[in-house]
Amino acid sequence: MLNRGYAYTTIISSKYHGHTLLSHLASLYPHSTEQAWQQKLNNGEVTLNGVTAAGSESVALGQTLVWNRPPWTEPDCPLHFEVLFEDPHVLAVNKPSGLPTLPGGGFLENTLLRLVQKQTPAANPVHRLGRATTGIVLFAKTAQAASHLFANWNTPKVQKIYRALAQNVAHEDDYEILTPIGLVPHPLIGSVWAAKSSGKPSKSLAKVISRGNGTTTFEVSLHSGRPHQIRIHLASIGHPLVGDPLYGLTGRPLENLPGLPGEGGYLLHAQCLKFQHPFTGEQVSLEADLPCGFVIE
């Protein structure tokens, strides 16, 4: 089934002032070649300041660029979720693997956001999980709840505990991981978050739950909220997630067969979440059952 299509809108920055529109599109959306972009331009899909563009124009600072992507068939994914907690202010659900939290990467309607909003139109996620990651996603149902939860999300007032199946057998029982995280080049999508010495400060605490044949199951507590933090942090200490198509031993993108950030194949589960209720002030403690693939201790 085709979705409704989508208008991707950007404002031309000073970095691209004077570039041709065609080269700018290929740089901004590297999933398509210049030849493919020229075909989209020829189809009338792109406007610059409201005027249908040809591609040879020079772009200028402050102009509005819109790509009116025609309706498309989205990739298959699970279209269900489990409600873990709900009241008039917040909603917590258990997300399955393969379902994106938010639109992106070819997904628009087939997302947790759209599924939840069909039942609760005012709900918006306080955070997101990667497409392959399972477990707890918290939604705010009012603006006041959202403001309170956003303010506390990356503070000690909110506890986030994950379960991860990683490569290689850990030598220690506990790890404090402080690897900085920043954007690095990626051949397919331009850039991706990864371990980077000049990146943003990040902190995770990893505790060994069990050791298997060449694998380690970790319990990971997040003390910052960087994109792909657990995948990057465990990889940076020599324990990439089993089946991770993107990150290698150093926490950087793999060189030989680069994967995309959203691709699956790994086991990472947002298992426990504790937070102060934004209206009552009471402590809320949630847990999502481990999915198949993890050893149940």
HELIX and SHEET records of a PDB file:
HELIX    1   1 SER A   14  TYR A   16  5                                   3    
HELIX    2   2 LEU A   21  LEU A   28  1                                   8    
HELIX    3   3 GLU A   34  ASN A   42  1                                   9    
HELIX    4   4 LEU A  112  GLN A  119  1                                   8    
HELIX    5   5 ALA A  143  ASN A  152  1                                  10    
HELIX    6   6 GLN A  229  SER A  236  1                                   8    
SHEET    1   A 4 TYR A   6  ILE A  11  0                                        
SHEET    2   A 4 THR A  64  ARG A  69 -1                                        
SHEET    3   A 4 VAL A  46  LEU A  48 -1                                        
SHEET    4   A 4 VAL A  51  THR A  52 -1                                        
SHEET    1   B 4 GLU A  82  GLU A  86  0                                        
SHEET    2   B 4 VAL A  90  LYS A  95 -1                                        
SHEET    3   B 4 THR A 134  ALA A 140 -1                                        
SHEET    4   B 4 ASN A 124  PRO A 125 -1                                        
SHEET    1   C 8 GLU A  82  GLU A  86  0                                        
SHEET    2   C 8 VAL A  90  LYS A  95 -1                                        
SHEET    3   C 8 THR A 134  ALA A 140 -1                                        
SHEET    4   C 8 LEU A 268  GLN A 276  1                                        
SHEET    5   C 8 GLN A 159  GLN A 167 -1                                        
SHEET    6   C 8 THR A 215  LEU A 222 -1                                        
SHEET    7   C 8 SER A 204  ARG A 211 -1                                        
SHEET    8   C 8 ASP A 174  ILE A 177 -1                                        
SHEET    1   D 5 GLU A  82  GLU A  86  0                                        
SHEET    2   D 5 VAL A  90  LYS A  95 -1                                        
SHEET    3   D 5 THR A 134  ALA A 140 -1                                        
SHEET    4   D 5 LEU A 268  GLN A 276  1                                        
SHEET    5   D 5 GLN A 283  GLU A 287 -1                                        
SHEET    1   E 2 ILE A 181  HIS A 186  0                                        
SHEET    2   E 2 GLY A 190  ALA A 195 -1                                        
END                                                                             
